[in-house]
Amino acid sequence: MTPKQILDSFSETLIQDERILSAQERQLLTNLLSHAKDAASDNLEMQEAVRRVIANAVGETVAQRAFSALGESIVERILGESEISPTDAAETLARKSPSPPGKAPTRTPGVRSNPVTPSTPGTPGTPGQPQGPQSNPLPPTRPLNTPISPATPGTPGQPQGPQASFERIAKAEAALTVQVRPPQLKARCVVLDEFLAPQEVEQLMRFAVEHETSFRSSEVISPIAEGGVVDYEHRRSRVLMEIGPYQDLVLKRIKAVLPSVLRKLGMEEFTIAEEEVQITASNDGDFFRFHSDNGSIRAASRCLTFVYFFHREPRQFEGGELRIHDARLEGEQYVSDGSYQAIPPQQNQIVFFPCELLHEITPVDCPSGQFADSRFTLNGWLRR
């Protein structure tokens, strides 16, 4: 076999092992490579640079995990042949190699029968405690018995093991997305009328009004918080996250028209990895300032946005236009060029557009202030 064939065979074995690369991480890498290809389709040099960065990051992580799995396998074979239990082996090693005063005993790699799991934060080096891959992977040529560099002082509780690697790859995705973003984004969308049957619209409207008390203040994705945060300076509306049978109903219709929609938007077809759907109610004075729908790490895999309009007849509000802007890149952010496509809310109409486009919702004017008179949308995102 040639060296390349040997490497290909070895990588094929590694990629099928969940200890080396989880299904979630493989999907993230697929998304990242796909985004890079789409964003730099006309720049082969940029594509190659992005591919090299990803390859290096993945190689370091996979090498560390492969070393750990290989060491564990070898030790288990030795223990199996000599019929020594892991506990006995650990005790023997502890007696032969006492730790210096004040220093935690060094864990012998692989002396355990349990699968690799992330370590408990704040207890590194505890004897017998399973340890995951470190956040600073060892280079492939580094000896297995070389101590791993300690964590940076002042950062206790840093994620360890697979989660740290997953977050590292996610951060790399965000950084690379910045590198390959085009200098300009032109507004574009696809609008379809009469998306649901009349009785389905009536039932959806009734469902929204009956669940008024379940609506909560809308949030925006925070760059520092785990979840979203309420920011009335940026967004004001209410959302319902559990929408019962209407989620499947709308998604079924969306998937039926998806190939045609993507073709009109000039987007490649993709495998849907996840769907997000919610109902949003916007009443008097509500709005949503300029934003994109995939501008954060947690939203990076969002690909297509959809907004379905419905409301009480006759309509009791004004405003609430969806405006999709032409944008240009300034530094690391897109800003509006001043021109946009305006889509006023129309009963039983759905709008599709790429998640990266800059858009806003203009303030709603609803004199009655009644919830049932709100501007309603069933909106969401398809992730690749």
N, C-alpha and C positions, 0 to 999 in steps of 0.2 A: 504494500500500500504506500502511496505517496504521503508526505507529511500533511498535505492539505486534507487528504482522505481520512487520515488518522484524527486530525483536529475536528473535521466535520462529524465523524462518528462519535467522538468524545462529547462535543457540544450537543449533539442530538440526545445522548444519554442524560446529560446534565439538565437540559431544558424540560425533560419529562419528570424530574424529581421535584416535588413540591417543597422539599427542604432547601433546594437551591434557588428556585424562582417560583413564586406562587402564581396561581392563575390570575389574581388581581394585578400583580406586577407585570405579567406578560401582556395583559390587556392594556395597561398604562403605557407600556413601551410601544405597543402597536399603535395606540392613539397618538403618541408623541411623534413617531416616525411618519404617520399619515399626515399630521398637521404640518410637519416640516416639509414634506413633499409638496403639499398643496400650496403652502405659503411661498416656497422658493422654486416653483415649477419651472421658472425661466432662468434660474441661476444654479447651474450644476455645481459650481465651486462652493456655494453656500450649502447645498445639499450634502456635499461630501464632508464639509467642515462639521456640520451638525451630526452626521453619522459617526464621525470619529470621536466627537465628544461623548455621544451616547455609548459607543462601543467601549471607550476607556472606563466610564463610570460603571457600566454593567460588568465589565471584565474584572474590576477590582472586587466588586461585591460577590460575584459568582466564585472567584478564586478563594476568598475567605471562607465562604460557606462550604465549598467543595473540600477545603483543607479540614474543616471541622468535621464534616460527614465522613471523610476518609479516615481521619484519626480515630473517630468513634468506632468505625467498622473494624479497623485493625485491632484496637484494644479489646473489643468484644470477642474477636476471633481468638486472641491470645488467652483471654480469660476462659473462653469456652474450651480450648484445648487443655488448659492447665487445671480446669475445674475450680478456679478461685472465684469467689463471689466478688462483685464490685465493692461491697462494704469492707470485706477482708482486705482487698487490695488497697483501698484508701487508707485503712488503719495502718497497714504495713508501711506504706509510703510515708504516712505522717510520723511514725516512730523513727524511721530511718532518716527523714529529712525535716527535723523540727524547724519551725519558722523563727526568724529573729524576734527578739522581744518587741512587742508593740506592733508587729506586722501580721496581718491576716495570712493564714496558710495559703499557699498557691494551689489552685485547683488543677489536678492533672487532667488534661484534655481527654474527653471520651470516657472517663471512668464513671459510667452510669448506664442503666438499661433503658432510661426514658428517652423519648425523642427530644430534639432540640427545641427549647421554648425560650421566650424572652426572659431575661433576669428580672427580679423584683427591684424596682428603683430604690437606691439607697443601700443595697446589700450586696455589692460586688465582692466576689471572692469568697462567699460563704461556702464552706466545705459541703460538697454534695449537691449544691444548688445548681440546677441546670442553667447554662448560660447560652445566650444567642450570639450571633455574630456581632462584633464590636462596631461602634460607629466609625472608627478609624481602621479600615480594612488593612490587613497585612499584605505587602507586595508578595507576588508569587514566589520570589526567591528568598524570602525571609524565613529563618529556621522556625519550626513549630514551637520550640521551647523558649523563644525570645519573648520577654515580657511585653505585653501590649501597653502602649503609651497611656498614661492616666488621662482622665477627662480634663478638659480645661477648667482651672479653678473658678469657683463661683457659678458653675452651671450644673449643680446636682439635679438629678431627675431628668437628664436628657434622655430621649428615647433611645433604647438599645435594641439590638437584634433586628429582625426583619422589618419592624415598623420604622426604625431609623432609616434603613435603606430605602423603604417605600417613600418616606417623606423627602429623602435626598433626591430621588428620581423625580418626584413631583415638583420640587423646587427647580430642578434642572429643566423640566418641561416649561415652567413659567419663564425662566431665563432665556431658553432657546426660542420660545414664542416671540419674545421681544426682539431677538436678533433677526428673525426671518419675517417679521411683519412688513407688509408692503407700505410704501410711503403714503399711499392714498387708498381710501375705501369708498367706492361709489354705492350710493343707496340703491337698493333693489329689493323687490318683494313680489310675491304672487298672491293675488286676492281671488277667492272663490265665493260666489254668492249661493244662497239657499243650501247651506251645507247640511242642515238637519231637516227632517220632516217637520211640518208645522206643529203636530201634536208633541213631537219630541222637544221642540223649543218651549212650548207651554209647560210641559212636565219639568224641564230643567229650571225654568223660571220659578215654578212653584217650590221646587226642591230648595233653591237658594233662599227664598223668602222664609220658608219654614225652618231653616237652619241658621237664622240670623244670630242667635245667641252663641253659635259655635265659631263665628268669624272672629279672628284675632288681628291685632294691629300688624300691618305688613312690616317685614324686616328687610334689611340689606345685608349682604355678606360682608363680614368684617375681616380685615387682614390680620387681626390679632386675636379675636375671640374664636372659640371653637365653633359656635353656631352663628346665627345672624344676630343683628342688633337693630333696635328701633331707632330710626333717625328721621325725625319729623322735618328736618331741614332739607333732606334729600328725597324722601318718599313719604306719602301719606295716603293710606287706603287700608282696607281690611281684607283678609284672605281666609279661605276655607280649604284646608288641606285634604280632608277626607270627603270625597265627592261620590262615593258609592258606585252605582252601576254606570254613571255617566262617564267615568274614566275609560272603561272598556268600550263604551259606545263611540266616544269621540276618537279614541286611538285606532279603533277598527276602521273608521272612515278615513282618518289621516293616512294610515298605511296603504289604503286602497289607491289614494291619489299621489302618494309619495314619489314614485318614479317620475311622474309627469312634473311635479313641483320642482324636484331637484334638477331636472333637465332644463326647465325654464329659468332657474336661478343660476345655471352654469355650474352646478355642484355635482361631484361624483356620488354615485350611490354608495351607501355604507351600511354595515351591520349595526342594528340598534342594540346597544349594550344596556341601556336603561332609559326609562321614560319618567318624566316629572310632570304632574298635572295639578292644577289648583283653580279655584274660583276666586276672582278678585272683585270686590265691590268698592267703587269710587263714588263718594258722595260730595256734597258741597265743599269746594275748596281743595279737594284731594288732587294729587299730582304725582309725577315721578320724573325727576330731573335727568339730564343726560347720563347715559350709562350704556355699557354693553353687557351681554348676558354670560360671557365666558371669560371675564377679565381677571379672575382670581384662580388660585391653585385648585380650590375645591370645585370650581365650575369649568375648569379648562377643557374637559371632555364634552361639554355641551356643543352641539353642532348646528341644530336647527331650532328656531323659535317659532311658536304658533300662538296666535291670539284670535279667539272666537268671540264675537260680540253678540250679546243678547240683552234685552231690557223689557220693561213693561211698555205696553202700547196703550195710548199714544205716549211717546217718549217725554219724560218729565225733566230732562236735563239738557244742557248745552255744553259745548267744549269737550274735553277728554279726547282730543285728537291723538292718534299715534303718529309721531313724526320720526321718520327714518332719515338720518342726515348723511350727506356727503361729508367725509372727514379726511383730515390729513394728520400725519404723525408729527408731533412736536415733542422732541425729547423721547420720553417713554410713554407718552399718552396721546390718544387721538383727540382732536378738537374739531368742532364743526366748521365746515367751510362756509356756512351761512345759507346753503341751499339744502332742501330736504323734500322728501315725498310725504304728503299729509294724507292720512287715512282716517276720516271721521267715522265714528261708530255707526255701523249700519246693522240693523237686525238680521241675525242668521247669516252673518258673513265671517269668513275666516281669512287671516293673513299669515303668510309664511315669510320668513327672512333669515339669513345667516346670523348666528348668535354674536359674531364679532362686530356687527354693525352698530354704530352709535345711534341711540334713539331716545325718545322722551315721551311722556304723556302730559299734555297740557292741562291746566287746572279745569276742574269740572264745576259747572254752575248748576246747582240743584236747589231752587228756592224753597221747596217744601222741606228738605232735609230728611224726608222719610227714607228708611232703608230700602223699601220696595221700589223707590223711584231712582235708585242708584244706577250708575253705568256699570254693568256687569260684563266680565270676560271670563271665559274658561281658557286659561292660558298655560303654557308649559314649554318643555324643551325635550328634544331627543338627543341622547348622548351616544357617541360612537365608541 
